[in-house]
Amino acid sequence: MKNREYWQKRFEELEDRRMKEAAAYYRDVEKQFRRVQNRIERDIERWYQRLADNHGISYAAAKRLLNKKELAEFQWTLEEYIKKGKENAISPRWLKELENASAKVHITHLEGMKTAIQQYNEVLFAQLKEGLTGHLSKVAEESFYRNAYEIAKGTGIGRTVPYFDSKKLEIILNQTWAADGTKFSDRIWNNKQKLVGKLHTELTQSIIRGEEPDNAIKRLAKEMKVSEKQAGRLIMTETAAISSAADLKSYQELGIKKYQILATLDNKTSLICQDMDHKVFDIKDYRVGMTAPPFHPYCRTTTIPYFEDEFTIGEQRAAKDEETRKTYYVPAGMSYQEWKEKYVEKINQKGLFAGRNEEGIPMHQAPKILEKIDINDKTLIKLKLEEYEQQILKEKKENAIVITNSGEIIQCFGTLNAVYPNLDLGKKIINSYITHNHPIGSNNEYSFSDMDIKLFVENKLIILRGIDEKYIYELRKDNIERDEHKDIFSLTEEDGRHEMVIEIAEKLGIGYRRWKHGK
């Protein structure tokens, strides 16, 4: 067993690696901001020149309507904006505003300038959200595995580590560690709203003051720079938060009971990190932002496993595999890739865990055909879905009931957090009806997961339902009256996921509802 100096050195190196990767990503984001700033400056100069040529630069001139030629040109630009917006997955709300603007007969020069500014920023922040999601996903997976690797090397003991699947990733990315209770995607949206508002205000006031375009451009550039810095702070801080959450997950998987705060002690270290350094906590008390880093923006503090007196220098602890009862020791020279190949659980060709799955449940149980019904009897289908939902509601693992397009009713068996009817049944589930349970304690309560929605879309399901101890959820192809169930939009404190699915369903043009079943 290694001493504290070993853990300090190795985990400082891990933290340094993560921060360097975050800084590299931020440099790419800086370039994106500069490109947008240059486009805005170019367009503002063009708009100002048009105002000067036609009417003289003034607020009154800016509020004059575009002439027929200018309006036609602007509407052509809007078509490009709409196309670009769909390619970059910008918000449906802004796409709707663009479509409304393209249908207007009258529009002012000022409105045209504001639209151009907002479009650039809508695309910029959509790309930022997508890019940051990818960056943080990579950080989470790398942190989870590399943390486990360092612990294996430090203790000299190897044990199988569960595969880092999309469920773990979704849990980590959706955590709300900040004091205001927002996720990183919410903060990106808020930053965009603030920036667009400030840019519009600066543009209008510059015209009212009768400033030259160079002055207006300087003011707009200043606001862009502020937002760019905010994006940098978000990237660095969220990287620290996500890696900290992934560290916790690896500690839990490996049975670590306690952890210790490890601050980078130099003249840049904050007072709170100086005070937290060396403090020891139970894993059950791990709270990002409170008892675990990051404690503030740009925080460089990390954690290390803490073993109390269970180990002394030079000793080893033997760990036995639950199934084979054999003890495994990690060679001192084992590389990260060699460790990952040997100790991280693999997924077999059907997409299921070989041997035991992540919850330690034995080999996957084959699907079971329950009965066959008339697929054209819609009333009977509804009754069967409801009947089987009550049977699987209290199951400790996820179960899916599939009514195939031939009328077969098949039960598929899963784990605490996942069930794979598409992998079990293949093409049988296309155009089928599916319901499944969310066991108490699973990670996808209170609405559908991204995997559920993907299953619905890719397999052209007619209806996908889910049930937990409180709600029934439903996705379907046809439209649903929003007031069919009164409490659909009666949001509660756990409804962040519900609101997200509402937005996704609207974007995809599919029906979504949720209601209490009272069971």
Sequence and secondary structure as in RCSB ss.txt:
>XXXX:A:sequence
MKNREYWQKRFEELEDRRMKEAAAYYRDVEKQFRRVQNRIERDIERWYQRLADNHGISYAAAKRLLNKKELAEFQ
WTLEEYIKKGKENAISPRWLKELENASAKVHITHLEGMKTAIQQYNEVLFAQLKEGLTGHLSKVAEESFYRNAYE
IAKGTGIGRTVPYFDSKKLEIILNQTWAADGTKFSDRIWNNKQKLVGKLHTELTQSIIRGEEPDNAIKRLAKEMK
VSEKQAGRLIMTETAAISSAADLKSYQELGIKKYQILATLDNKTSLICQDMDHKVFDIKDYRVGMTAPPFHPYCR
TTTIPYFEDEFTIGEQRAAKDEETRKTYYVPAGMSYQEWKEKYVEKINQKGLFAGRNEEGIPMHQAPKILEKIDI
NDKTLIKLKLEEYEQQILKEKKENAIVITNSGEIIQCFGTLNAVYPNLDLGKKIINSYITHNHPIGSNNEYSFSD
MDIKLFVENKLIILRGIDEKYIYELRKDNIERDEHKDIFSLTEEDGRHEMVIEIAEKLGIGYRRWKHGK
>XXXX:A:secstr
   HHHHHHHHHHHHHHHHHHHHHHHHHHHHHHHHHHHHHHHHHHHHHHHHHHHT SSHHHHTSB  HHHHHHHH
HHHHHHHHHHHHTT  HHHHHHHHHHHT S  BHHHHHHHHHHHHHHHHHHHHHHHHHHHHHHHHHHHHHHHHHH
HHHHHSB   B    HHHHHHHHT   STT   HHHHHHHHHHHHHHHHHHHHHHHHHTT  HHHHHHHHHHHHH
HHHHHHHHHHHHHHHHHHHHHHHHHHHHTT  EEEEE   STT  HHHHHHTT EEEGGG  BTTTBS  STT  
 EEEEE TTS  TT     B TTT  B B  TT  HHHHHHHHB  B TTSSBSSS TT   S    EEEEE  T
T HHHHHHHHHHHHHHHTT SS EEEEE TTSEEEEEE  SS   HHHHHGGGGTT EEEEE  TT S TTS  H
HHHHHHHHTT SEEEEE SSEEEEEESS   TTSSTTTT   TTTHHHHHHHHHHHHHT EEEEEE   
